[in-house]
Amino acid sequence: MPTPSVKLEPVKELVIKELLFFKSVEELARFANIAAGGRPSALYWADGVAFLYYPLPLTAKITATELVREGRLYWVMVCFALMPEYERVVETREKLMVPVIDVSSCSLFRAVASTLKEKAGELTTSNQNQSQS
């Protein structure tokens, strides 16, 4: 039986519909726990950013078509906080222990982290300007 060929086709474009920025990784960990209904959850980490994402289900006909034909992937929401150094677990003051998975070996997640860092800078600057008004 011949060995099948394997072809890698990276995502060409990721479309993120909404962002939710947290001032601390502890707040993000609390949110992850609540959003998961108290079930075990984890955060992802790449290049100084901790995040979790909610993809648009591939069951939607248009989503599957866009991914296959255009290489476009959709995430409905990304929640994130800056986390300069990787830590395996985030512990909150309520003693919630949320694991953190280092996904920085994936080019897609590194690109997401880079974009999120830019957005965090914009959001932080915007909030500081509003506070001074």
ZALUMNU-562853 format. One record per residue (C-alpha): x, y, z. Coordinates in nm, 2 decimals, decimal comma, padded with zeros to 4 digits. Example, Ala and Ser with C-alpha at 12.3 -4.5 7.8 and 13.67 -1.06 7.14 Angstrom:
2
@px=01,23	py=-00,45	pz=00,78
@px=01,37	py=-00,11	pz=00,71
***
This chain:
133
@px=00,00	py=00,00	pz=00,00
@px=00,15	py=00,34	pz=-00,10
@px=00,22	py=00,60	pz=00,16
@px=00,00	py=00,90	pz=00,13
@px=00,16	py=01,24	pz=00,07
@px=00,11	py=01,50	pz=00,34
@px=00,06	py=01,86	pz=00,24
@px=00,07	py=02,15	pz=00,49
@px=-00,15	py=02,45	pz=00,41
@px=-00,12	py=02,71	pz=00,68
@px=-00,41	py=02,95	pz=00,74
@px=-00,36	py=03,25	pz=00,51
@px=-00,58	py=03,49	pz=00,71
@px=-00,73	py=03,49	pz=01,06
@px=-01,03	py=03,72	pz=01,12
@px=-01,10	py=03,81	pz=01,48
@px=-01,45	py=03,96	pz=01,53
@px=-01,42	py=04,09	pz=01,89
@px=-01,14	py=04,15	pz=02,15
@px=-01,17	py=04,16	pz=02,53
@px=-00,86	py=04,30	pz=02,70
@px=-00,79	py=04,23	pz=03,07
@px=-00,55	py=04,44	pz=03,27
@px=-00,40	py=04,13	pz=03,44
@px=-00,36	py=03,77	pz=03,36
@px=-00,53	py=03,69	pz=03,69
@px=-00,85	py=03,86	pz=03,57
@px=-00,82	py=03,66	pz=03,24
@px=-00,79	py=03,34	pz=03,44
@px=-01,10	py=03,43	pz=03,65
@px=-01,29	py=03,50	pz=03,33
@px=-01,17	py=03,16	pz=03,17
@px=-01,30	py=02,98	pz=03,48
@px=-01,64	py=03,15	pz=03,48
@px=-01,68	py=03,12	pz=03,10
@px=-01,61	py=02,74	pz=03,13
@px=-01,88	py=02,71	pz=03,40
@px=-01,62	py=02,61	pz=03,66
@px=-01,50	py=02,32	pz=03,45
@px=-01,12	py=02,29	pz=03,40
@px=-00,99	py=02,54	pz=03,15
@px=-00,66	py=02,66	pz=03,02
@px=-00,50	py=02,97	pz=02,87
@px=-00,27	py=02,98	pz=02,57
@px=00,05	py=03,18	pz=02,58
@px=00,28	py=03,31	pz=02,30
@px=00,54	py=03,58	pz=02,29
@px=00,43	py=03,77	pz=02,60
@px=00,05	py=03,74	pz=02,56
@px=-00,19	py=03,50	pz=02,74
@px=-00,52	py=03,45	pz=02,56
@px=-00,81	py=03,22	pz=02,49
@px=-01,02	py=03,22	pz=02,18
@px=-01,36	py=03,12	pz=02,06
@px=-01,36	py=02,99	pz=01,70
@px=-01,66	py=03,02	pz=01,47
@px=-01,77	py=02,66	pz=01,44
@px=-01,67	py=02,49	pz=01,11
@px=-02,03	py=02,35	pz=01,09
@px=-02,14	py=02,68	pz=00,94
@px=-02,13	py=02,62	pz=00,57
@px=-01,97	py=02,95	pz=00,49
@px=-01,69	py=02,90	pz=00,75
@px=-01,59	py=02,56	pz=00,61
@px=-01,60	py=02,70	pz=00,25
@px=-01,39	py=03,00	pz=00,34
@px=-01,13	py=02,79	pz=00,52
@px=-01,10	py=02,53	pz=00,24
@px=-01,11	py=02,78	pz=-00,06
@px=-00,96	py=03,09	pz=00,09
@px=-00,75	py=02,97	pz=00,38
@px=-00,94	py=03,21	pz=00,60
@px=-01,02	py=03,12	pz=00,96
@px=-01,27	py=03,30	pz=01,19
@px=-01,25	py=03,35	pz=01,57
@px=-01,56	py=03,51	pz=01,72
@px=-01,38	py=03,64	pz=02,02
@px=-01,03	py=03,66	pz=02,17
@px=-00,98	py=03,74	pz=02,54
@px=-00,63	py=03,84	pz=02,64
@px=-00,39	py=03,99	pz=02,88
@px=-00,02	py=04,07	pz=02,87
@px=00,20	py=03,81	pz=03,04
@px=00,56	py=03,90	pz=02,96
@px=00,71	py=03,57	pz=03,10
@px=00,57	py=03,23	pz=03,05
@px=00,44	py=03,05	pz=03,36
@px=00,29	py=02,70	pz=03,36
@px=00,01	py=02,80	pz=03,60
@px=-00,17	py=03,12	pz=03,69
@px=-00,30	py=03,13	pz=04,05
@px=-00,56	py=03,39	pz=04,15
@px=-00,62	py=03,53	pz=04,49
@px=-00,92	py=03,30	pz=04,51
@px=-00,68	py=03,01	pz=04,47
@px=-00,80	py=02,92	pz=04,12
@px=-00,52	py=02,74	pz=03,94
@px=-00,54	py=02,78	pz=03,56
@px=-00,29	py=02,60	pz=03,34
@px=-00,11	py=02,79	pz=03,07
@px=00,00	py=02,62	pz=02,75
@px=00,30	py=02,76	pz=02,56
@px=00,19	py=02,76	pz=02,19
@px=00,47	py=02,99	pz=02,07
@px=00,60	py=02,72	pz=01,84
@px=00,30	py=02,78	pz=01,61
@px=00,34	py=03,07	pz=01,36
@px=-00,04	py=03,15	pz=01,37
@px=-00,03	py=03,19	pz=01,75
@px=00,29	py=03,41	pz=01,73
@px=00,11	py=03,63	pz=01,47
@px=-00,19	py=03,65	pz=01,70
@px=00,03	py=03,75	pz=02,00
@px=00,20	py=04,02	pz=01,79
@px=-00,14	py=04,17	pz=01,69
@px=-00,27	py=04,15	pz=02,05
@px=00,03	py=04,33	pz=02,19
@px=-00,03	py=04,61	pz=01,95
@px=-00,39	py=04,63	pz=02,04
@px=-00,30	py=04,62	pz=02,41
@px=-00,08	py=04,92	pz=02,36
@px=-00,36	py=05,11	pz=02,18
@px=-00,62	py=05,02	pz=02,45
@px=-00,39	py=05,11	pz=02,73
@px=-00,30	py=05,45	pz=02,57
@px=-00,67	py=05,51	pz=02,50
@px=-00,77	py=05,44	pz=02,86
@px=-00,49	py=05,66	pz=03,00
@px=-00,60	py=05,95	pz=02,77
@px=-00,97	py=05,91	pz=02,89
@px=-00,86	py=05,90	pz=03,26
@px=-00,67	py=06,23	pz=03,21
@px=-00,97	py=06,40	pz=03,05
***
